[in-house]
């Protein structure tokens, strides 16, 4: 509370001291000075159209080299021999003649 009175008193002193200053009036140096602004003239005629640029054409690239031939593959293993077939049944003996 005692600090509040000190702050209020300081603000009161500052407010009163601000009122004692004289007001400064700034006047322009020469109120009749003329500012010259150059006027622009009419637009000129449109220029001629430029020439069309040259179309570039690149050369065709060279044909690539043929690739090397691949290595020959290995020969496969010989197959196993097949099983021998079963022997056929013997035929019946004929009847003896009469």
Biopython code that builds the backbone (N, CA, C, O; Angstrom):
import numpy as np
from Bio.PDB.StructureBuilder import StructureBuilder

atoms = [
    (1, "UNK", "N", (0.827, -1.189, 0.000)),
    (1, "UNK", "CA", (0.000, 0.000, 0.000)),
    (1, "UNK", "C", (0.871, 1.251, 0.000)),
    (1, "UNK", "O", (0.559, 2.227, -0.683)),
    (2, "UNK", "N", (1.958, 1.225, 0.761)),
    (2, "UNK", "CA", (2.800, 2.421, 0.809)),
    (2, "UNK", "C", (3.479, 2.653, -0.538)),
    (2, "UNK", "O", (3.767, 3.794, -0.899)),
    (3, "UNK", "N", (3.742, 1.553, -1.297)),
    (3, "UNK", "CA", (4.350, 1.732, -2.610)),
    (3, "UNK", "C", (3.355, 2.344, -3.596)),
    (3, "UNK", "O", (3.756, 3.036, -4.531)),
    (4, "UNK", "N", (2.093, 2.097, -3.396)),
    (4, "UNK", "CA", (1.063, 2.650, -4.277)),
    (4, "UNK", "C", (1.075, 4.166, -4.215)),
    (4, "UNK", "O", (0.943, 4.836, -5.240)),
    (5, "UNK", "N", (1.233, 4.711, -3.008)),
    (5, "UNK", "CA", (1.255, 6.172, -2.874)),
    (5, "UNK", "C", (2.486, 6.763, -3.553)),
    (5, "UNK", "O", (2.412, 7.844, -4.137)),
    (6, "UNK", "N", (3.619, 6.062, -3.483)),
    (6, "UNK", "CA", (4.842, 6.550, -4.129)),
    (6, "UNK", "C", (4.664, 6.566, -5.642)),
    (6, "UNK", "O", (5.076, 7.517, -6.306)),
    (7, "UNK", "N", (4.050, 5.514, -6.191)),
    (7, "UNK", "CA", (3.839, 5.439, -7.645)),
    (7, "UNK", "C", (2.871, 6.518, -8.089)),
    (7, "UNK", "O", (3.098, 7.170, -9.107)),
    (8, "UNK", "N", (1.786, 6.718, -7.335)),
    (8, "UNK", "CA", (0.790, 7.742, -7.706)),
    (8, "UNK", "C", (1.419, 9.121, -7.652)),
    (8, "UNK", "O", (1.158, 9.951, -8.523)),
    (9, "UNK", "N", (2.245, 9.382, -6.643)),
    (9, "UNK", "CA", (2.893, 10.689, -6.517)),
    (9, "UNK", "C", (3.846, 10.925, -7.681)),
    (9, "UNK", "O", (3.903, 12.032, -8.216)),
    (10, "UNK", "N", (4.603, 9.885, -8.084)),
    (10, "UNK", "CA", (5.535, 10.032, -9.199)),
    (10, "UNK", "C", (4.788, 10.315, -10.498)),
    (10, "UNK", "O", (5.225, 11.152, -11.289)),
    (11, "UNK", "N", (3.680, 9.637, -10.727)),
    (11, "UNK", "CA", (2.872, 9.891, -11.934)),
    (11, "UNK", "C", (2.288, 11.301, -11.923)),
    (11, "UNK", "O", (2.202, 11.940, -12.972)),
    (12, "UNK", "N", (1.892, 11.787, -10.765)),
    (12, "UNK", "CA", (1.314, 13.131, -10.647)),
    (12, "UNK", "C", (2.359, 14.177, -10.985)),
    (12, "UNK", "O", (2.064, 15.148, -11.683)),
    (13, "UNK", "N", (3.595, 13.985, -10.491)),
    (13, "UNK", "CA", (4.674, 14.942, -10.776)),
    (13, "UNK", "C", (5.002, 14.933, -12.260)),
    (13, "UNK", "O", (5.217, 15.995, -12.846)),
    (14, "UNK", "N", (5.043, 13.793, -12.865)),
    (14, "UNK", "CA", (5.348, 13.712, -14.296)),
    (14, "UNK", "C", (4.241, 14.341, -15.129)),
    (14, "UNK", "O", (4.522, 14.983, -16.142)),
    (15, "UNK", "N", (2.999, 14.171, -14.725)),
    (15, "UNK", "CA", (1.890, 14.758, -15.473)),
    (15, "UNK", "C", (1.935, 16.277, -15.409)),
    (15, "UNK", "O", (1.653, 16.949, -16.401)),
    (16, "UNK", "N", (2.281, 16.814, -14.268)),
    (16, "UNK", "CA", (2.344, 18.273, -14.149)),
    (16, "UNK", "C", (3.537, 18.839, -14.901)),
    (16, "UNK", "O", (3.432, 19.921, -15.479)),
    (17, "UNK", "N", (4.652, 18.154, -14.912)),
    (17, "UNK", "CA", (5.834, 18.662, -15.617)),
    (17, "UNK", "C", (5.639, 18.613, -17.130)),
    (17, "UNK", "O", (6.246, 19.410, -17.845)),
    (18, "UNK", "N", (4.830, 17.723, -17.626)),
    (18, "UNK", "CA", (4.571, 17.636, -19.065)),
    (18, "UNK", "C", (3.748, 18.811, -19.539)),
    (18, "UNK", "O", (3.850, 19.196, -20.703)),
    (19, "UNK", "N", (2.938, 19.390, -18.679)),
    (19, "UNK", "CA", (2.083, 20.513, -19.072)),
    (19, "UNK", "C", (2.861, 21.805, -19.176)),
    (19, "UNK", "O", (2.380, 22.743, -19.811)),
    (20, "UNK", "N", (4.067, 21.903, -18.573)),
    (20, "UNK", "CA", (4.819, 23.148, -18.546)),
    (20, "UNK", "C", (5.603, 23.393, -19.828)),
    (20, "UNK", "O", (6.090, 24.505, -20.031)),
    (21, "UNK", "N", (5.738, 22.430, -20.671)),
    (21, "UNK", "CA", (6.534, 22.613, -21.872)),
    (21, "UNK", "C", (5.782, 23.431, -22.913)),
    (21, "UNK", "O", (4.573, 23.264, -23.076)),
    (22, "UNK", "N", (6.489, 24.320, -23.623)),
    (22, "UNK", "CA", (5.815, 25.089, -24.679)),
    (22, "UNK", "C", (5.591, 24.210, -25.922)),
    (22, "UNK", "O", (6.385, 23.312, -26.203)),
    (23, "UNK", "N", (4.537, 24.471, -26.638)),
    (23, "UNK", "CA", (4.204, 23.721, -27.848)),
    (23, "UNK", "C", (5.017, 24.260, -29.013)),
    (23, "UNK", "O", (5.062, 25.472, -29.226)),
    (24, "UNK", "N", (5.663, 23.377, -29.773)),
    (24, "UNK", "CA", (6.455, 23.790, -30.934)),
    (24, "UNK", "C", (5.604, 23.656, -32.186)),
    (24, "UNK", "O", (4.947, 22.636, -32.394)),
    (25, "UNK", "N", (5.621, 24.699, -33.025)),
    (25, "UNK", "CA", (4.871, 24.695, -34.271)),
    (25, "UNK", "C", (5.869, 24.600, -35.412)),
    (25, "UNK", "O", (6.798, 25.404, -35.500)),
    (26, "UNK", "N", (5.683, 23.630, -36.276)),
    (26, "UNK", "CA", (6.571, 23.431, -37.417)),
    (26, "UNK", "C", (5.894, 24.013, -38.637)),
    (26, "UNK", "O", (4.791, 23.603, -38.997)),
    (27, "UNK", "N", (6.555, 24.974, -39.281)),
    (27, "UNK", "CA", (6.004, 25.589, -40.495)),
    (27, "UNK", "C", (6.843, 25.135, -41.679)),
    (27, "UNK", "O", (8.046, 24.920, -41.538)),
    (28, "UNK", "N", (6.227, 24.988, -42.835)),
    (28, "UNK", "CA", (7.000, 24.594, -44.005)),
    (28, "UNK", "C", (7.962, 25.711, -44.417)),
    (28, "UNK", "O", (7.695, 26.892, -44.196)),
    (29, "UNK", "N", (9.087, 25.312, -45.023)),
    (29, "UNK", "CA", (10.116, 26.277, -45.406)),
    (29, "UNK", "C", (9.599, 27.275, -46.429)),
    (29, "UNK", "O", (9.806, 28.477, -46.262)),
    (30, "UNK", "N", (8.930, 26.815, -47.483)),
    (30, "UNK", "CA", (8.418, 27.713, -48.520)),
    (30, "UNK", "C", (7.083, 27.171, -48.991)),
    (30, "UNK", "O", (7.058, 26.220, -49.772)),
    (31, "UNK", "N", (5.980, 27.737, -48.550)),
    (31, "UNK", "CA", (4.679, 27.200, -48.962)),
    (31, "UNK", "C", (4.373, 27.435, -50.433)),
    (31, "UNK", "O", (3.464, 26.801, -50.970)),
    (32, "UNK", "N", (5.109, 28.336, -51.111)),
    (32, "UNK", "CA", (4.830, 28.649, -52.519)),
    (32, "UNK", "C", (5.755, 27.881, -53.466)),
    (32, "UNK", "O", (5.846, 28.228, -54.644)),
    (33, "UNK", "N", (6.429, 26.864, -52.984)),
    (33, "UNK", "CA", (7.349, 26.117, -53.834)),
    (33, "UNK", "C", (6.556, 25.334, -54.878)),
    (33, "UNK", "O", (5.512, 24.756, -54.575)),
    (34, "UNK", "N", (7.065, 25.323, -56.108)),
    (34, "UNK", "CA", (6.413, 24.642, -57.219)),
    (34, "UNK", "C", (7.164, 23.339, -57.498)),
    (34, "UNK", "O", (8.383, 23.326, -57.669)),
    (35, "UNK", "N", (6.435, 22.296, -57.535)),
    (35, "UNK", "CA", (7.030, 20.999, -57.862)),
    (35, "UNK", "C", (6.744, 20.710, -59.325)),
    (35, "UNK", "O", (5.586, 20.690, -59.744)),
    (36, "UNK", "N", (7.805, 20.485, -60.108)),
    (36, "UNK", "CA", (7.664, 20.254, -61.547)),
    (36, "UNK", "C", (7.587, 18.751, -61.782)),
    (36, "UNK", "O", (8.482, 17.992, -61.411)),
    (37, "UNK", "N", (6.493, 18.353, -62.409)),
    (37, "UNK", "CA", (6.302, 16.945, -62.751)),
    (37, "UNK", "C", (6.289, 16.855, -64.263)),
    (37, "UNK", "O", (5.430, 17.469, -64.896)),
    (38, "UNK", "N", (7.210, 16.111, -64.871)),
    (38, "UNK", "CA", (7.227, 16.034, -66.333)),
    (38, "UNK", "C", (5.995, 15.301, -66.856)),
    (38, "UNK", "O", (5.587, 14.274, -66.314)),
    (39, "UNK", "N", (5.414, 15.852, -67.918)),
    (39, "UNK", "CA", (4.238, 15.240, -68.536)),
    (39, "UNK", "C", (4.708, 14.202, -69.556)),
    (39, "UNK", "O", (5.711, 14.401, -70.242)),
    (40, "UNK", "N", (3.983, 13.114, -69.645)),
    (40, "UNK", "CA", (4.341, 12.085, -70.621)),
    (40, "UNK", "C", (3.679, 12.394, -71.941)),
    (40, "UNK", "O", (2.558, 12.901, -71.988)),
    (41, "UNK", "N", (4.387, 12.081, -73.020)),
    (41, "UNK", "CA", (3.859, 12.342, -74.359)),
    (41, "UNK", "C", (3.030, 11.166, -74.844)),
    (41, "UNK", "O", (2.859, 10.183, -74.123)),
    (42, "UNK", "N", (2.516, 11.261, -76.059)),
    (42, "UNK", "CA", (1.713, 10.165, -76.605)),
    (42, "UNK", "C", (2.604, 8.939, -76.877)),
    (42, "UNK", "O", (3.817, 9.065, -77.045)),
    (43, "UNK", "N", (1.999, 7.797, -76.915)),
    (43, "UNK", "CA", (2.732, 6.555, -77.167)),
    (43, "UNK", "C", (3.225, 6.529, -78.605)),
    (43, "UNK", "O", (2.551, 7.026, -79.508)),
    (44, "UNK", "N", (4.395, 5.952, -78.816)),
    (44, "UNK", "CA", (4.970, 5.853, -80.147)),
    (44, "UNK", "C", (4.336, 4.711, -80.938)),
    (44, "UNK", "O", (3.537, 3.934, -80.417)),
    (45, "UNK", "N", (4.715, 4.636, -82.204)),
    (45, "UNK", "CA", (4.177, 3.582, -83.074)),
    (45, "UNK", "C", (4.746, 2.228, -82.650)),
    (45, "UNK", "O", (5.845, 2.136, -82.101)),
    (46, "UNK", "N", (3.962, 1.180, -82.922)),
    (46, "UNK", "CA", (4.401, -0.159, -82.560)),
    (46, "UNK", "C", (5.520, -0.600, -83.482)),
    (46, "UNK", "O", (5.483, -0.325, -84.681)),
    (47, "UNK", "N", (6.510, -1.278, -82.936)),
    (47, "UNK", "CA", (7.648, -1.741, -83.730)),
    (47, "UNK", "C", (7.278, -2.923, -84.611)),
    (47, "UNK", "O", (6.250, -3.570, -84.411)),
    (48, "UNK", "N", (8.138, -3.194, -85.593)),
    (48, "UNK", "CA", (7.897, -4.304, -86.511)),
    (48, "UNK", "C", (8.074, -5.631, -85.777)),
    (48, "UNK", "O", (8.802, -5.726, -84.789)),
    (49, "UNK", "N", (7.390, -6.648, -86.288)),
    (49, "UNK", "CA", (7.469, -7.962, -85.663)),
    (49, "UNK", "C", (8.822, -8.588, -85.974)),
    (49, "UNK", "O", (9.323, -8.481, -87.093)),
    (50, "UNK", "N", (9.403, -9.234, -84.987)),
    (50, "UNK", "CA", (10.703, -9.868, -85.175)),
    (50, "UNK", "C", (10.604, -11.114, -86.033)),
    (50, "UNK", "O", (9.538, -11.715, -86.165)),
    (51, "UNK", "N", (11.742, -11.495, -86.619)),
    (51, "UNK", "CA", (11.789, -12.690, -87.472)),
    (51, "UNK", "C", (11.700, -13.943, -86.606)),
    (51, "UNK", "O", (12.130, -13.956, -85.452)),
    (52, "UNK", "N", (11.131, -14.997, -87.194)),
    (52, "UNK", "CA", (10.980, -16.250, -86.464)),
    (52, "UNK", "C", (12.338, -16.935, -86.351)),
    (52, "UNK", "O", (13.127, -16.930, -87.296)),
    (53, "UNK", "N", (12.596, -17.511, -85.213)),
    (53, "UNK", "CA", (13.874, -18.182, -84.990)),
    (53, "UNK", "C", (13.989, -19.465, -85.796)),
    (53, "UNK", "O", (12.988, -20.052, -86.207)),
    (54, "UNK", "N", (15.223, -19.886, -86.012)),
    (54, "UNK", "CA", (15.502, -21.094, -86.780)),
    (54, "UNK", "C", (15.194, -22.313, -85.915)),
    (54, "UNK", "O", (15.513, -22.342, -84.726)),
    (55, "UNK", "N", (14.575, -23.312, -86.522)),
    (55, "UNK", "CA", (14.278, -24.547, -85.808)),
    (55, "UNK", "C", (15.526, -25.421, -85.834)),
    (55, "UNK", "O", (16.072, -25.697, -86.903)),
    (56, "UNK", "N", (15.965, -25.843, -84.694)),
    (56, "UNK", "CA", (17.168, -26.687, -84.632)),
    (56, "UNK", "C", (16.833, -28.144, -84.922)),
    (56, "UNK", "O", (15.781, -28.642, -84.521)),
    (57, "UNK", "N", (17.733, -28.818, -85.620)),
    (57, "UNK", "CA", (17.534, -30.238, -85.912)),
    (57, "UNK", "C", (18.814, -30.955, -85.530)),
    (57, "UNK", "O", (19.874, -30.700, -86.101)),
    (58, "UNK", "N", (18.711, -31.842, -84.573)),
    (58, "UNK", "CA", (19.886, -32.610, -84.164)),
    (58, "UNK", "C", (20.131, -33.774, -85.101)),
    (58, "UNK", "O", (19.224, -34.230, -85.797)),
    (59, "UNK", "N", (21.378, -34.255, -85.114)),
    (59, "UNK", "CA", (21.721, -35.399, -85.949)),
    (59, "UNK", "C", (21.257, -36.683, -85.273)),
    (59, "UNK", "O", (21.179, -36.769, -84.048)),
    (60, "UNK", "N", (20.949, -37.684, -86.106)),
    (60, "UNK", "CA", (20.540, -38.974, -85.574)),
    (60, "UNK", "C", (21.754, -39.665, -84.985)),
    (60, "UNK", "O", (22.840, -39.620, -85.563)),
    (61, "UNK", "N", (21.581, -40.292, -83.857)),
    (61, "UNK", "CA", (22.691, -40.980, -83.195)),
    (61, "UNK", "C", (23.124, -42.222, -83.961)),
    (61, "UNK", "O", (22.352, -42.783, -84.739)),
    (62, "UNK", "N", (24.371, -42.651, -83.735)),
    (62, "UNK", "CA", (24.925, -43.828, -84.401)),
    (62, "UNK", "C", (24.284, -45.094, -83.845)),
    (62, "UNK", "O", (23.842, -45.125, -82.697)),
    (63, "UNK", "N", (24.239, -46.134, -84.666)),
    (63, "UNK", "CA", (23.672, -47.416, -84.239)),
    (63, "UNK", "C", (24.613, -48.074, -83.255)),
    (63, "UNK", "O", (25.831, -48.026, -83.431)),
    (64, "UNK", "N", (24.072, -48.680, -82.236)),
    (64, "UNK", "CA", (24.897, -49.337, -81.222)),
    (64, "UNK", "C", (25.513, -50.627, -81.735)),
    (64, "UNK", "O", (25.073, -51.179, -82.744)),
    (65, "UNK", "N", (26.537, -51.106, -81.030)),
    (65, "UNK", "CA", (27.230, -52.337, -81.415)),
    (65, "UNK", "C", (26.375, -53.543, -81.055)),
    (65, "UNK", "O", (25.590, -53.506, -80.107)),
    (66, "UNK", "N", (26.540, -54.630, -81.839)),
    (66, "UNK", "CA", (25.839, -55.873, -81.556)),
    (66, "UNK", "C", (26.473, -56.524, -80.343)),
    (66, "UNK", "O", (27.693, -56.486, -80.184)),
    (67, "UNK", "N", (25.673, -57.108, -79.501)),
    (67, "UNK", "CA", (26.188, -57.744, -78.300)),
    (67, "UNK", "C", (26.953, -59.027, -78.608)),
    (67, "UNK", "O", (26.752, -59.638, -79.657)),
    (68, "UNK", "N", (27.830, -59.431, -77.693)),
    (68, "UNK", "CA", (28.627, -60.643, -77.866)),
    (68, "UNK", "C", (27.732, -61.877, -77.762)),
    (68, "UNK", "O", (26.699, -61.847, -77.093)),
    (69, "UNK", "N", (28.138, -62.974, -78.436)),
    (69, "UNK", "CA", (27.358, -64.202, -78.404)),
    (69, "UNK", "C", (27.542, -64.864, -77.043)),
    (69, "UNK", "O", (28.644, -64.859, -76.495)),
    (70, "UNK", "N", (26.496, -65.420, -76.509)),
    (70, "UNK", "CA", (26.555, -66.067, -75.212)),
    (70, "UNK", "C", (27.335, -67.376, -75.247)),
    (70, "UNK", "O", (27.537, -67.949, -76.318)),
    (71, "UNK", "N", (27.770, -67.848, -74.096)),
    (71, "UNK", "CA", (28.522, -69.108, -73.993)),
    (71, "UNK", "C", (27.611, -70.293, -74.301)),
    (71, "UNK", "O", (26.404, -70.233, -74.065)),
    (72, "UNK", "N", (28.207, -71.391, -74.841)),
    (72, "UNK", "CA", (27.415, -72.566, -75.187)),
    (72, "UNK", "C", (27.024, -73.288, -73.909)),
    (72, "UNK", "O", (27.824, -73.380, -72.978)),
    (73, "UNK", "N", (25.817, -73.793, -73.856)),
    (73, "UNK", "CA", (25.333, -74.516, -72.690)),
    (73, "UNK", "C", (25.952, -75.905, -72.573)),
    (73, "UNK", "O", (26.483, -76.434, -73.549)),
    (74, "UNK", "N", (25.886, -76.484, -71.403)),
    (74, "UNK", "CA", (26.440, -77.824, -71.181)),
    (74, "UNK", "C", (25.490, -78.881, -71.730)),
    (74, "UNK", "O", (24.276, -78.680, -71.762)),
    (75, "UNK", "N", (26.065, -80.037, -72.172)),
    (75, "UNK", "CA", (25.245, -81.110, -72.722)),
    (75, "UNK", "C", (24.606, -81.865, -71.564)),
    (75, "UNK", "O", (25.236, -82.050, -70.522)),
    (76, "UNK", "N", (23.376, -82.298, -71.734)),
    (76, "UNK", "CA", (22.657, -83.023, -70.695)),
    (76, "UNK", "C", (23.169, -84.447, -70.500)),
    (76, "UNK", "O", (23.855, -84.967, -71.380)),
    (77, "UNK", "N", (22.862, -85.088, -69.386)),
    (77, "UNK", "CA", (23.262, -86.480, -69.094)),
    (77, "UNK", "C", (22.475, -87.451, -69.977)),
    (77, "UNK", "O", (21.337, -87.181, -70.360)),
    (78, "UNK", "N", (23.114, -88.601, -70.293)),
    (78, "UNK", "CA", (22.456, -89.617, -71.116)),
    (78, "UNK", "C", (21.394, -90.290, -70.257)),
    (78, "UNK", "O", (21.638, -90.562, -69.081)),
    (79, "UNK", "N", (20.251, -90.556, -70.806)),
    (79, "UNK", "CA", (19.163, -91.196, -70.066)),
    (79, "UNK", "C", (19.449, -92.661, -69.741)),
    (79, "UNK", "O", (20.245, -93.294, -70.435)),
    (80, "UNK", "N", (18.832, -93.203, -68.726)),
    (80, "UNK", "CA", (18.982, -94.619, -68.349)),
    (80, "UNK", "C", (18.279, -95.510, -69.372)),
    (80, "UNK", "O", (17.319, -95.097, -70.023)),
    (81, "UNK", "N", (18.785, -96.762, -69.502)),
    (81, "UNK", "CA", (18.181, -97.694, -70.454)),
    (81, "UNK", "C", (16.860, -98.178, -69.874)),
    (81, "UNK", "O", (16.752, -98.382, -68.665)),
    (82, "UNK", "N", (15.873, -98.359, -70.709)),
    (82, "UNK", "CA", (14.561, -98.795, -70.262)),
    (82, "UNK", "C", (14.562, -100.258, -69.804)),
    (82, "UNK", "O", (15.473, -101.006, -70.162)),
    (83, "UNK", "N", (13.574, -100.676, -69.031)),
    (83, "UNK", "CA", (13.442, -102.062, -68.559)),
    (83, "UNK", "C", (13.086, -102.990, -69.727)),
    (83, "UNK", "O", (12.425, -102.585, -70.683)),
    (84, "UNK", "N", (13.542, -104.243, -69.623)),
    (84, "UNK", "CA", (13.247, -105.213, -70.665)),
    (84, "UNK", "C", (11.813, -105.667, -70.481)),
    (84, "UNK", "O", (11.357, -105.818, -69.347)),
    (85, "UNK", "N", (11.104, -105.885, -71.552)),
    (85, "UNK", "CA", (9.706, -106.311, -71.480)),
    (85, "UNK", "C", (9.558, -107.747, -70.964)),
    (85, "UNK", "O", (10.501, -108.531, -71.073)),
    (86, "UNK", "N", (8.410, -108.106, -70.412)),
    (86, "UNK", "CA", (8.142, -109.473, -69.923)),
    (86, "UNK", "C", (7.982, -110.432, -71.104)),
    (86, "UNK", "O", (7.535, -110.057, -72.188)),
    (87, "UNK", "N", (8.363, -111.673, -70.848)),
    (87, "UNK", "CA", (8.240, -112.674, -71.910)),
    (87, "UNK", "C", (6.769, -113.052, -72.034)),
    (87, "UNK", "O", (6.055, -113.111, -71.032)),
    (88, "UNK", "N", (6.322, -113.303, -73.236)),
    (88, "UNK", "CA", (4.932, -113.671, -73.473)),
    (88, "UNK", "C", (4.614, -115.092, -72.983)),
    (88, "UNK", "O", (5.528, -115.893, -72.789)),
    (89, "UNK", "N", (3.351, -115.405, -72.785)),
    (89, "UNK", "CA", (2.911, -116.744, -72.350)),
    (89, "UNK", "C", (3.085, -117.751, -73.500)),
    (89, "UNK", "O", (2.957, -117.411, -74.676)),
    (90, "UNK", "N", (3.374, -118.977, -73.122)),
    (90, "UNK", "CA", (3.559, -120.016, -74.134)),
    (90, "UNK", "C", (2.173, -120.424, -74.640)),
    (90, "UNK", "O", (1.220, -120.477, -73.863)),
    (91, "UNK", "N", (2.065, -120.698, -75.883)),
    (91, "UNK", "CA", (0.807, -121.096, -76.482)),
    (91, "UNK", "C", (0.379, -122.529, -76.058)),
    (91, "UNK", "O", (1.215, -123.303, -75.592)),
    (92, "UNK", "N", (-0.920, -122.880, -76.219)),
    (92, "UNK", "CA", (-1.428, -124.215, -75.881)),
    (92, "UNK", "C", (-1.001, -125.216, -76.954)),
    (92, "UNK", "O", (-0.882, -124.900, -78.138)),
    (93, "UNK", "N", (-0.783, -126.408, -76.486)),
    (93, "UNK", "CA", (-0.413, -127.461, -77.445)),
    (93, "UNK", "C", (-1.690, -127.948, -78.119)),
    (93, "UNK", "O", (-2.732, -128.061, -77.473)),
    (94, "UNK", "N", (-1.616, -128.224, -79.370)),
    (94, "UNK", "CA", (-2.796, -128.673, -80.103)),
    (94, "UNK", "C", (-3.181, -130.116, -79.774)),
    (94, "UNK", "O", (-2.364, -130.852, -79.221)),
    (95, "UNK", "N", (-4.423, -130.541, -80.106)),
    (95, "UNK", "CA", (-4.890, -131.902, -79.858)),
    (95, "UNK", "C", (-4.179, -132.871, -80.849)),
    (95, "UNK", "O", (-3.895, -132.517, -81.993)),
    (96, "UNK", "N", (-3.915, -134.067, -80.374)),
    (96, "UNK", "CA", (-3.319, -135.027, -81.310)),
    (96, "UNK", "C", (-4.355, -135.475, -82.360)),
    (96, "UNK", "O", (-5.542, -135.588, -82.054)),
    (97, "UNK", "N", (-3.944, -135.703, -83.469)),
    (97, "UNK", "CA", (-4.810, -136.103, -84.556)),
    (97, "UNK", "C", (-5.512, -137.437, -84.312)),
    (97, "UNK", "O", (-4.948, -138.259, -83.589)),
    (98, "UNK", "N", (-6.670, -137.711, -84.843)),
    (98, "UNK", "CA", (-7.406, -138.949, -84.588)),
    (98, "UNK", "C", (-7.370, -139.862, -85.742)),
    (98, "UNK", "O", (-7.944, -140.949, -85.687)),
]
sb = StructureBuilder()
sb.init_structure("model")
sb.init_model(0)
sb.init_chain("A")
sb.init_seg("    ")
for serial, (resi, resn, name, xyz) in enumerate(atoms, 1):
    if name == "N":
        sb.init_residue(resn, " ", resi, " ")
    sb.init_atom(name, np.array(xyz, "f"), 0.0, 1.0, " ", f" {name:<3s}", serial, name[0])
structure = sb.get_structure()
